[in-house]
Amino acid sequence: MIEPHALTTYCDQLLAAADFTDYAPNGLQVEGERPIRRLVSGVTASLALITAALELQADALLVHHGWFWKGENPCLTGLKGRRARALIRGGASLIAYHLPLDAHLTLGNNAMLAAHLGVLDAQPTGIGNGVLWTGRLSEPTPPALWAEDVGARLGRTATLVTGADAPVKRIAWCTGGGQGYLEAAAALGVEAYLSGEISEQTTHTARELGVCYLAAGHHATERYGVQALGRHLAERFGLDHRYVEIDNPA
């Protein structure tokens, strides 16, 4: 059992949250009414996740995508109001870590995605506040076969833009909506770049740079960091932790 503020103070230090300029507040976004014994993790603090967590009698939700994003209307009305009412009525806390969870060297989304995909020599490049990573495949692989393997490991079909036909040996990646790092990735000399989403201009950029681009799903590429952090907190503080998967094809 641990108080919400104590848990987030630990997470703030573990993830070096103060080092990041982010699009939303990191840490304790909603303070619940009780200490934390049962922690439920998930990717996004949607109503479906809140409902599932409260059915599991969660004392806190730990997510990657929380609330109060920069540029959004801050008023808790409409769907935001429904989410807030459900969470507050349930008495649970909401804890969210965005960029700090992407970048962490062992528990972060990029590190955990590399482990899940079997990428070797995974390491951050120092570009984009630590969210652009590089590594290598165990053996040179034709782009289409690499895309199939990634899709199979993530449980969904990935979208491949073939910028070159050469086998993929070295890759770069950034989980989530990281398609904007494509040019930076190409400058590193990789054969392929993986992220979660694809924009209209991404296809042309990949082809003109001669780099393969693989869009493997924003949600799919960011499922693993929050699970790793939840497991770590459960072991560190003796909590009951469960991850809830809310399907999202995007």
Backbone as CSV, one residue per row, in Angstrom:
resi,resn,N_x,N_y,N_z,CA_x,CA_y,CA_z,C_x,C_y,C_z
1,MET,0.847,-1.192,0.000,0.000,0.000,0.000,0.884,1.244,0.000
2,ILE,0.501,2.241,-0.809,1.276,3.466,-0.887,0.349,4.619,-1.244
3,GLU,0.633,5.789,-0.720,-0.168,6.968,-1.021,0.112,7.436,-2.454
4,PRO,-0.889,8.005,-3.134,-0.699,8.436,-4.524,0.477,9.385,-4.715
5,HIS,0.634,10.368,-3.827,1.732,11.323,-3.981,3.089,10.645,-3.816
6,ALA,3.183,9.701,-2.907,4.443,8.994,-2.709,4.802,8.157,-3.930
7,LEU,3.799,7.521,-4.515,4.056,6.693,-5.692,4.517,7.552,-6.868
8,THR,3.867,8.679,-7.072,4.245,9.512,-8.210,5.564,10.241,-7.968
9,THR,5.882,10.541,-6.735,7.205,11.101,-6.443,8.292,10.110,-6.831
10,TYR,8.074,8.849,-6.523,9.024,7.812,-6.924,9.125,7.717,-8.449
11,CYS,7.974,7.714,-9.121,7.966,7.619,-10.584,8.615,8.835,-11.232
12,ASP,8.361,10.016,-10.679,8.970,11.231,-11.217,10.489,11.111,-11.233
13,GLN,11.040,10.584,-10.149,12.489,10.428,-10.065,12.978,9.303,-10.969
14,LEU,12.266,8.194,-10.960,12.657,7.045,-11.781,12.695,7.398,-13.265
15,LEU,11.692,8.143,-13.723,11.563,8.467,-15.141,12.160,9.824,-15.502
16,ALA,12.751,10.506,-14.527,13.333,11.839,-14.755,12.325,12.760,-15.433
17,ALA,11.112,12.784,-14.899,10.016,13.510,-15.536,10.294,15.004,-15.677
18,ALA,11.035,15.568,-14.748,11.307,17.007,-14.788,12.213,17.400,-15.940
19,ASP,12.857,16.444,-16.578,13.764,16.736,-17.692,13.036,16.940,-19.017
20,PHE,11.731,16.708,-19.036,10.982,16.729,-20.288,10.028,17.915,-20.348
21,THR,9.987,18.561,-21.517,8.946,19.527,-21.837,7.905,18.762,-22.636
22,ASP,6.741,18.548,-22.046,5.778,17.611,-22.616,4.503,18.327,-23.042
23,TYR,3.604,17.557,-23.667,2.338,18.079,-24.168,1.216,17.976,-23.147
24,ALA,1.496,17.333,-22.019,0.509,17.140,-20.963,1.262,16.967,-19.657
25,PRO,0.621,17.197,-18.522,1.314,17.028,-17.239,1.636,15.565,-16.972
26,ASN,2.832,15.325,-16.474,3.239,13.977,-16.094,3.108,13.806,-14.586
27,GLY,2.688,12.618,-14.182,2.553,12.330,-12.760,1.108,12.164,-12.353
28,LEU,0.781,12.667,-11.177,-0.558,12.510,-10.613,-1.491,13.555,-11.227
29,GLN,-2.393,13.110,-12.086,-3.330,14.022,-12.747,-4.644,14.153,-11.982
30,VAL,-5.069,13.098,-11.325,-6.262,13.135,-10.473,-5.938,12.377,-9.190
31,GLU,-6.105,13.033,-8.051,-5.833,12.390,-6.772,-7.073,11.665,-6.271
32,GLY,-6.943,10.378,-6.043,-8.053,9.577,-5.550,-8.241,9.737,-4.053
33,GLU,-9.169,8.976,-3.524,-9.554,9.156,-2.124,-8.964,8.104,-1.195
34,ARG,-8.047,7.248,-1.720,-7.524,6.183,-0.858,-6.098,5.813,-1.274
35,PRO,-5.373,5.149,-0.384,-4.045,4.636,-0.742,-4.166,3.597,-1.858
36,ILE,-3.051,3.335,-2.500,-3.044,2.421,-3.646,-2.594,1.031,-3.222
37,ARG,-3.488,0.090,-3.406,-3.167,-1.328,-3.227,-3.219,-2.049,-4.569
38,ARG,-4.255,-1.714,-5.353,-4.428,-2.349,-6.659,-4.228,-1.293,-7.747
39,LEU,-3.294,-1.565,-8.642,-2.936,-0.660,-9.736,-3.322,-1.304,-11.056
40,VAL,-4.103,-0.593,-11.862,-4.455,-1.064,-13.205,-3.762,-0.164,-14.218
41,SER,-3.066,-0.757,-15.160,-2.391,0.012,-16.202,-3.078,-0.199,-17.542
42,GLY,-2.912,0.786,-18.413,-3.459,0.743,-19.765,-2.825,1.847,-20.575
43,VAL,-3.078,1.854,-21.862,-2.423,2.840,-22.729,-3.059,4.215,-22.582
44,THR,-4.381,4.286,-22.637,-5.080,5.568,-22.688,-6.186,5.612,-21.643
45,ALA,-6.317,6.761,-20.985,-7.331,6.921,-19.929,-8.706,7.190,-20.535
46,SER,-9.183,6.245,-21.309,-10.502,6.325,-21.926,-11.567,5.877,-20.936
47,LEU,-12.837,6.142,-21.282,-13.928,5.694,-20.417,-13.945,4.177,-20.305
48,ALA,-13.624,3.483,-21.399,-13.607,2.018,-21.362,-12.566,1.505,-20.377
49,LEU,-11.384,2.129,-20.348,-10.355,1.689,-19.406,-10.756,2.025,-17.978
50,ILE,-11.301,3.215,-17.772,-11.737,3.604,-16.432,-12.787,2.624,-15.909
51,THR,-13.761,2.300,-16.754,-14.822,1.368,-16.355,-14.258,0.001,-15.999
52,ALA,-13.357,-0.496,-16.835,-12.757,-1.804,-16.578,-11.932,-1.791,-15.297
53,ALA,-11.190,-0.708,-15.079,-10.354,-0.614,-13.888,-11.194,-0.578,-12.615
54,LEU,-12.286,0.164,-12.644,-13.137,0.250,-11.466,-13.844,-1.077,-11.193
55,GLU,-14.154,-1.818,-12.249,-14.736,-3.146,-12.060,-13.744,-4.082,-11.371
56,LEU,-12.460,-3.821,-11.584,-11.404,-4.589,-10.929,-11.046,-4.017,-9.565
57,GLN,-11.793,-2.998,-9.139,-11.596,-2.333,-7.850,-10.214,-1.690,-7.751
58,ALA,-9.805,-1.047,-8.833,-8.509,-0.382,-8.858,-8.520,0.846,-7.949
59,ASP,-7.411,1.074,-7.296,-7.217,2.290,-6.515,-6.555,3.376,-7.359
60,ALA,-5.908,2.971,-8.454,-5.261,3.941,-9.333,-5.129,3.367,-10.730
61,LEU,-5.195,4.257,-11.718,-4.923,3.914,-13.104,-3.573,4.499,-13.472
62,LEU,-2.752,3.701,-14.127,-1.454,4.132,-14.641,-1.513,4.051,-16.157
63,VAL,-1.344,5.199,-16.841,-1.502,5.233,-18.297,-0.365,5.999,-18.955
64,HIS,-0.265,5.804,-20.256,0.674,6.578,-21.079,0.006,7.845,-21.600
65,HIS,-1.237,7.727,-22.020,-2.006,8.872,-22.516,-3.041,9.268,-21.473
66,GLY,-2.740,10.330,-20.741,-3.655,10.805,-19.723,-4.560,11.902,-20.240
67,TRP,-4.758,12.928,-19.438,-5.672,14.029,-19.770,-4.912,15.360,-19.833
68,PHE,-5.660,16.424,-20.177,-5.165,17.813,-20.121,-4.050,18.091,-21.136
69,TRP,-4.307,17.723,-22.397,-3.308,17.911,-23.445,-3.210,19.370,-23.863
70,LYS,-2.007,19.785,-24.196,-1.751,21.153,-24.633,-2.589,21.483,-25.867
71,GLY,-3.248,22.633,-25.833,-4.047,23.080,-26.967,-5.480,22.619,-26.938
72,GLU,-5.812,21.682,-26.063,-7.196,21.207,-25.950,-7.995,22.104,-25.009
73,ASN,-9.288,22.111,-25.204,-10.182,22.795,-24.263,-10.053,22.117,-22.904
74,PRO,-9.687,22.851,-21.847,-9.457,22.220,-20.553,-10.738,21.892,-19.782
75,CYS,-11.870,22.340,-20.263,-13.114,22.146,-19.521,-13.520,20.673,-19.499
76,LEU,-13.947,20.209,-18.335,-14.373,18.823,-18.177,-15.858,18.711,-18.507
77,THR,-16.151,18.813,-19.801,-17.515,18.706,-20.292,-17.573,17.611,-21.349
78,GLY,-18.797,17.219,-21.716,-18.940,16.200,-22.759,-18.275,14.902,-22.360
79,LEU,-17.517,14.321,-23.295,-16.892,13.025,-23.001,-15.841,13.153,-21.901
80,LYS,-15.163,14.320,-21.837,-14.195,14.513,-20.761,-14.902,14.524,-19.403
81,GLY,-16.048,15.139,-19.358,-16.817,15.152,-18.123,-17.260,13.759,-17.714
82,ARG,-17.667,12.949,-18.688,-18.097,11.583,-18.372,-16.927,10.764,-17.823
83,ARG,-15.757,10.939,-18.426,-14.586,10.230,-17.926,-14.254,10.666,-16.498
84,ALA,-14.247,11.985,-16.284,-13.892,12.511,-14.962,-14.891,12.064,-13.902
85,ARG,-16.178,12.115,-14.214,-17.187,11.699,-13.239,-17.021,10.231,-12.861
86,ALA,-16.771,9.397,-13.861,-16.616,7.967,-13.581,-15.409,7.717,-12.685
87,LEU,-14.297,8.379,-12.988,-13.092,8.170,-12.198,-13.265,8.673,-10.768
88,ILE,-13.806,9.875,-10.634,-13.945,10.475,-9.302,-14.970,9.725,-8.468
89,ARG,-16.086,9.311,-9.085,-17.072,8.513,-8.342,-16.460,7.210,-7.845
90,GLY,-15.545,6.676,-8.630,-14.889,5.432,-8.222,-13.795,5.641,-7.199
91,GLY,-13.423,6.900,-6.950,-12.427,7.198,-5.927,-10.998,6.862,-6.292
92,ALA,-10.733,6.595,-7.578,-9.400,6.165,-7.996,-8.545,7.344,-8.457
93,SER,-7.257,7.184,-8.357,-6.301,8.170,-8.850,-5.979,7.904,-10.322
94,LEU,-5.529,8.952,-11.013,-5.058,8.829,-12.389,-3.617,9.298,-12.443
95,ILE,-2.739,8.399,-12.883,-1.305,8.683,-12.996,-0.913,8.478,-14.453
96,ALA,-0.235,9.458,-15.044,0.105,9.386,-16.467,1.542,9.843,-16.699
97,TYR,2.235,9.111,-17.567,3.577,9.508,-18.000,3.671,9.347,-19.508
98,HIS,3.983,10.445,-20.192,4.016,10.463,-21.644,5.455,10.339,-22.149
99,LEU,6.108,11.444,-22.489,7.470,11.373,-23.018,8.459,10.699,-22.068
100,PRO,8.375,10.925,-20.756,9.308,10.215,-19.879,9.199,8.695,-19.989
101,LEU,7.998,8.201,-20.281,7.816,6.763,-20.435,8.266,6.291,-21.811
102,ASP,8.209,7.148,-22.812,8.751,6.788,-24.121,10.262,6.583,-24.057
103,ALA,10.930,7.440,-23.289,12.385,7.540,-23.373,13.151,6.687,-22.374
104,HIS,12.511,6.167,-21.343,13.256,5.469,-20.296,14.063,4.303,-20.862
105,LEU,15.288,4.150,-20.388,16.238,3.213,-20.999,15.891,1.745,-20.796
106,THR,15.148,1.427,-19.754,14.822,0.017,-19.509,13.328,-0.273,-19.448
107,LEU,12.526,0.690,-18.995,11.089,0.468,-18.850,10.272,1.174,-19.921
108,GLY,10.905,1.996,-20.737,10.188,2.843,-21.677,9.609,2.120,-22.871
109,ASN,8.730,2.804,-23.579,8.080,2.216,-24.755,9.079,1.802,-25.826
110,ASN,10.067,2.642,-26.096,11.029,2.301,-27.145,11.888,1.108,-26.758
111,ALA,12.343,1.073,-25.514,13.147,-0.048,-25.047,12.341,-1.338,-25.035
112,MET,11.098,-1.266,-24.554,10.288,-2.472,-24.451,9.820,-2.964,-25.814
113,LEU,9.564,-2.024,-26.756,9.197,-2.447,-28.104,10.359,-3.185,-28.754
114,ALA,11.572,-2.672,-28.574,12.743,-3.350,-29.132,12.863,-4.769,-28.591
115,ALA,12.660,-4.933,-27.296,12.727,-6.266,-26.703,11.644,-7.174,-27.264
116,HIS,10.440,-6.630,-27.439,9.319,-7.421,-27.952,9.557,-7.841,-29.401
117,LEU,10.223,-6.988,-30.169,10.466,-7.286,-31.589,11.795,-8.011,-31.826
118,GLY,12.567,-8.219,-30.788,13.838,-8.912,-30.939,14.924,-8.077,-31.577
119,VAL,14.860,-6.758,-31.429,15.878,-5.868,-31.995,17.127,-5.930,-31.128
120,LEU,18.283,-6.002,-31.760,19.550,-6.094,-31.051,20.224,-4.725,-30.952
121,ASP,21.050,-4.568,-29.938,21.838,-3.333,-29.743,20.956,-2.087,-29.720
122,ALA,19.810,-2.177,-29.096,18.885,-1.045,-29.040,19.446,0.052,-28.154
123,GLN,19.404,1.287,-28.652,19.898,2.412,-27.868,19.324,3.716,-28.397
124,PRO,19.175,4.711,-27.523,18.674,6.013,-27.970,19.741,6.757,-28.757
125,THR,19.299,7.618,-29.643,20.227,8.384,-30.480,20.556,9.746,-29.893
126,GLY,19.771,10.211,-28.929,19.943,11.563,-28.427,19.116,12.574,-29.184
127,ILE,18.419,12.127,-30.223,17.550,12.996,-31.021,16.137,12.962,-30.440
128,GLY,15.493,14.129,-30.410,14.107,14.167,-29.948,13.938,13.842,-28.483
129,ASN,14.827,14.370,-27.645,14.707,14.154,-26.203,14.746,12.680,-25.839
130,GLY,15.494,11.910,-26.621,15.690,10.502,-26.300,14.645,9.552,-26.820
131,VAL,13.753,10.012,-27.700,12.674,9.130,-28.155,12.953,8.472,-29.510
132,LEU,14.036,8.845,-30.181,14.410,8.183,-31.435,15.533,7.198,-31.129
133,TRP,15.284,5.920,-31.426,16.222,4.846,-31.093,16.718,4.147,-32.357
134,THR,17.832,3.444,-32.222,18.358,2.630,-33.318,18.749,1.252,-32.794
135,GLY,18.839,0.318,-33.738,19.275,-1.030,-33.424,19.426,-1.810,-34.708
136,ARG,19.578,-3.127,-34.588,19.761,-3.951,-35.779,18.952,-5.239,-35.648
137,LEU,18.634,-5.816,-36.802,17.960,-7.107,-36.832,18.986,-8.222,-36.677
138,SER,18.549,-9.382,-36.306,19.472,-10.501,-36.108,20.104,-10.951,-37.413
139,GLU,19.420,-10.704,-38.532,19.966,-10.997,-39.852,19.279,-10.120,-40.879
140,PRO,19.955,-9.828,-42.000,19.317,-9.015,-43.048,18.024,-9.667,-43.514
141,THR,16.971,-8.853,-43.616,15.633,-9.367,-43.905,14.970,-8.527,-44.980
142,PRO,14.382,-9.144,-46.020,13.639,-8.366,-47.011,12.564,-7.520,-46.339
143,PRO,12.336,-6.302,-46.811,11.374,-5.418,-46.157,9.999,-6.039,-45.911
144,ALA,9.465,-6.740,-46.899,8.128,-7.315,-46.748,8.095,-8.370,-45.646
145,LEU,9.147,-9.177,-45.548,9.192,-10.200,-44.502,9.362,-9.570,-43.120
146,TRP,10.145,-8.502,-43.066,10.294,-7.786,-41.796,8.959,-7.210,-41.346
147,ALA,8.225,-6.622,-42.281,6.915,-6.052,-41.949,5.960,-7.137,-41.469
148,GLU,5.998,-8.303,-42.088,5.147,-9.410,-41.660,5.497,-9.861,-40.245
149,ASP,6.785,-9.928,-39.967,7.226,-10.359,-38.641,6.779,-9.360,-37.574
150,VAL,6.947,-8.069,-37.835,6.508,-7.044,-36.884,5.004,-7.144,-36.661
151,GLY,4.250,-7.280,-37.751,2.806,-7.400,-37.632,2.387,-8.598,-36.815
152,ALA,3.070,-9.729,-37.017,2.740,-10.944,-36.264,3.035,-10.768,-34.776
153,ARG,4.145,-10.122,-34.470,4.510,-9.924,-33.067,3.573,-8.944,-32.365
154,LEU,3.044,-7.978,-33.108,2.157,-6.982,-32.515,0.684,-7.351,-32.662
155,GLY,0.396,-8.376,-33.445,-0.976,-8.833,-33.577,-1.828,-7.989,-34.491
156,ARG,-1.222,-7.343,-35.477,-1.981,-6.547,-36.448,-1.134,-6.350,-37.694
157,THR,-1.793,-5.992,-38.794,-1.082,-5.776,-40.048,-0.465,-4.388,-40.051
158,ALA,0.838,-4.333,-40.299,1.546,-3.053,-40.354,1.548,-2.534,-41.784
159,THR,1.584,-1.214,-41.943,1.614,-0.575,-43.262,3.048,-0.287,-43.655
160,LEU,3.487,-0.879,-44.772,4.867,-0.733,-45.229,4.936,0.153,-46.461
161,VAL,5.817,1.136,-46.419,6.181,1.933,-47.590,7.605,1.539,-47.951
162,THR,7.780,0.963,-49.119,9.090,0.473,-49.524,9.853,1.579,-50.231
163,GLY,10.802,2.158,-49.528,11.624,3.196,-50.122,12.808,2.636,-50.870
164,ALA,13.162,1.379,-50.577,14.268,0.691,-51.246,14.036,-0.802,-51.098
165,ASP,14.629,-1.572,-52.019,14.443,-3.020,-51.992,15.535,-3.754,-51.235
166,ALA,16.537,-3.043,-50.754,17.654,-3.683,-50.054,17.165,-4.334,-48.762
167,PRO,17.794,-5.425,-48.343,17.417,-6.057,-47.076,17.564,-5.081,-45.909
168,VAL,16.713,-5.255,-44.935,16.749,-4.400,-43.750,17.720,-5.001,-42.740
169,LYS,18.711,-4.224,-42.360,19.683,-4.649,-41.348,19.634,-3.737,-40.132
170,ARG,19.721,-2.447,-40.377,19.711,-1.456,-39.296,18.385,-0.705,-39.351
171,ILE,17.801,-0.505,-38.195,16.525,0.205,-38.145,16.580,1.318,-37.093
172,ALA,15.690,2.269,-37.269,15.437,3.276,-36.243,13.948,3.233,-35.942
173,TRP,13.564,3.687,-34.751,12.144,3.671,-34.410,11.833,4.710,-33.340
174,CYS,10.577,5.098,-33.325,10.015,5.943,-32.276,8.559,5.535,-32.151
175,THR,8.159,5.065,-30.991,6.798,4.585,-30.817,5.784,5.716,-30.934
176,GLY,4.536,5.340,-31.214,3.458,6.329,-31.253,3.422,7.134,-32.524
177,GLY,3.275,8.451,-32.381,3.152,9.335,-33.536,4.482,9.943,-33.926
178,GLY,5.462,9.106,-34.229,6.819,9.589,-34.485,7.209,9.665,-35.942
179,GLN,6.235,9.731,-36.862,6.584,9.764,-38.283,7.396,11.001,-38.657
180,GLY,7.333,12.045,-37.853,8.075,13.260,-38.147,9.579,13.113,-38.011
181,TYR,10.027,12.026,-37.401,11.467,11.791,-37.267,12.047,11.004,-38.445
182,LEU,11.286,10.801,-39.490,11.742,9.980,-40.611,13.028,10.507,-41.228
183,GLU,13.103,11.804,-41.491,14.312,12.352,-42.104,15.516,12.220,-41.172
184,ALA,15.318,12.446,-39.891,16.407,12.288,-38.930,16.876,10.836,-38.883
185,ALA,15.933,9.915,-38.973,16.279,8.500,-38.977,17.079,8.137,-40.221
186,ALA,16.654,8.632,-41.377,17.359,8.343,-42.619,18.794,8.851,-42.573
187,ALA,18.993,9.980,-41.910,20.338,10.555,-41.819,21.276,9.683,-40.992
188,LEU,20.724,8.770,-40.219,21.545,7.861,-39.417,22.061,6.684,-40.238
189,GLY,21.604,6.553,-41.477,22.075,5.492,-42.356,21.365,4.169,-42.205
190,VAL,20.165,4.179,-41.652,19.408,2.940,-41.489,18.692,2.584,-42.788
191,GLU,18.300,1.325,-42.920,17.522,0.900,-44.081,16.025,1.090,-43.866
192,ALA,15.602,1.164,-42.595,14.169,1.238,-42.323,13.911,2.019,-41.046
193,TYR,12.725,2.618,-41.004,12.290,3.364,-39.833,10.878,2.912,-39.477
194,LEU,10.652,2.678,-38.184,9.359,2.202,-37.697,8.782,3.203,-36.713
195,SER,7.497,3.475,-36.862,6.762,4.256,-35.875,5.332,3.749,-35.835
196,GLY,4.478,4.500,-35.150,3.113,4.023,-34.996,2.183,4.462,-36.092
197,GLU,2.318,5.708,-36.546,1.367,6.290,-37.486,2.029,6.622,-38.816
198,ILE,1.187,6.922,-39.803,1.670,7.364,-41.104,0.829,8.546,-41.562
199,SER,1.494,9.570,-42.071,0.823,10.743,-42.617,0.908,10.715,-44.140
200,GLU,0.138,11.557,-44.791,0.130,11.566,-46.258,1.519,11.798,-46.823
201,GLN,2.251,12.710,-46.237,3.566,13.043,-46.790,4.629,12.007,-46.461
202,THR,4.342,11.108,-45.519,5.341,10.119,-45.113,5.738,9.220,-46.270
203,THR,4.784,8.830,-47.088,5.067,7.952,-48.222,6.075,8.593,-49.172
204,HIS,5.845,9.843,-49.543,6.741,10.513,-50.477,8.128,10.705,-49.874
205,THR,8.164,11.056,-48.600,9.448,11.267,-47.935,10.265,9.980,-47.900
206,ALA,9.623,8.870,-47.540,10.336,7.596,-47.473,10.872,7.189,-48.842
207,ARG,10.060,7.324,-49.866,10.499,6.940,-51.212,11.648,7.804,-51.697
208,GLU,11.559,9.098,-51.450,12.600,10.003,-51.932,13.897,9.868,-51.140
209,LEU,13.793,9.425,-49.889,14.989,9.208,-49.082,15.571,7.811,-49.281
210,GLY,14.805,6.928,-49.917,15.273,5.565,-50.114,15.287,4.744,-48.837
211,VAL,14.337,5.022,-47.949,14.248,4.318,-46.668,12.866,3.675,-46.551
212,CYS,12.801,2.441,-46.065,11.511,1.811,-45.829,10.879,2.408,-44.570
213,TYR,9.575,2.612,-44.629,8.853,3.133,-43.465,7.765,2.144,-43.091
214,LEU,7.690,1.823,-41.796,6.695,0.873,-41.327,5.852,1.524,-40.239
215,ALA,4.551,1.651,-40.503,3.601,2.167,-39.518,2.935,0.970,-38.848
216,ALA,3.276,0.748,-37.598,2.846,-0.470,-36.911,1.736,-0.240,-35.902
217,GLY,1.203,0.986,-35.827,0.094,1.274,-34.924,0.535,2.074,-33.704
218,HIS,-0.110,3.213,-33.482,0.227,4.044,-32.319,-0.004,3.255,-31.028
219,HIS,-1.186,2.712,-30.896,-1.514,1.937,-29.700,-0.633,0.694,-29.585
220,ALA,-0.471,-0.017,-30.684,0.261,-1.287,-30.661,1.715,-1.107,-30.253
221,THR,2.334,-0.011,-30.670,3.742,0.199,-30.340,3.934,0.768,-28.944
222,GLU,2.843,1.218,-28.295,2.983,1.851,-26.987,2.273,1.080,-25.870
223,ARG,2.114,-0.216,-26.064,1.480,-1.049,-25.038,2.447,-1.531,-23.961
224,TYR,3.731,-1.526,-24.251,4.648,-2.312,-23.435,5.338,-1.534,-22.323
225,GLY,5.535,-0.238,-22.497,6.173,0.541,-21.452,5.338,0.631,-20.192
226,VAL,4.053,0.900,-20.344,3.194,1.053,-19.173,3.053,-0.274,-18.426
227,GLN,3.100,-1.379,-19.152,3.074,-2.680,-18.487,4.344,-2.911,-17.682
228,ALA,5.484,-2.547,-18.279,6.759,-2.723,-17.582,6.828,-1.854,-16.337
229,LEU,6.361,-0.610,-16.453,6.360,0.279,-15.295,5.418,-0.248,-14.217
230,GLY,4.245,-0.732,-14.616,3.307,-1.290,-13.656,3.885,-2.489,-12.915
231,ARG,4.564,-3.368,-13.651,5.188,-4.534,-13.006,6.276,-4.093,-12.026
232,HIS,7.063,-3.100,-12.458,8.127,-2.604,-11.590,7.561,-2.042,-10.281
233,LEU,6.506,-1.244,-10.383,5.903,-0.643,-9.191,5.283,-1.710,-8.286
234,ALA,4.690,-2.727,-8.907,4.094,-3.806,-8.124,5.159,-4.534,-7.314
235,GLU,6.303,-4.798,-7.939,7.381,-5.489,-7.245,8.010,-4.596,-6.181
236,ARG,8.148,-3.323,-6.491,8.830,-2.388,-5.571,7.991,-2.112,-4.326
237,PHE,6.672,-2.005,-4.503,5.822,-1.582,-3.394,4.805,-2.631,-2.954
238,GLY,4.889,-3.830,-3.497,3.987,-4.900,-3.088,2.542,-4.674,-3.514
239,LEU,2.340,-4.120,-4.712,1.000,-3.823,-5.203,0.460,-4.964,-6.047
240,ASP,-0.840,-5.008,-6.182,-1.499,-5.904,-7.132,-1.632,-5.138,-8.436
241,HIS,-0.973,-5.596,-9.485,-0.997,-4.887,-10.764,-1.629,-5.745,-11.846
242,ARG,-2.498,-5.111,-12.636,-3.076,-5.776,-13.805,-3.066,-4.794,-14.973
243,TYR,-2.732,-5.301,-16.149,-2.811,-4.506,-17.369,-4.113,-4.832,-18.074
244,VAL,-4.821,-3.802,-18.526,-6.069,-3.986,-19.264,-5.869,-3.500,-20.698
245,GLU,-6.085,-4.384,-21.630,-5.957,-4.051,-23.051,-7.314,-3.591,-23.579
246,ILE,-7.384,-2.349,-24.032,-8.558,-1.815,-24.721,-8.199,-1.738,-26.194
247,ASP,-8.772,-2.581,-27.001,-8.372,-2.678,-28.396,-8.489,-1.343,-29.107
248,ASN,-7.483,-1.027,-29.892,-7.447,0.208,-30.679,-6.680,-0.078,-31.963
249,PRO,-7.333,-0.069,-33.123,-6.645,-0.415,-34.369,-5.724,0.681,-34.879
250,ALA,-5.795,1.886,-34.323,-4.977,2.996,-34.820,-3.558,2.910,-34.274
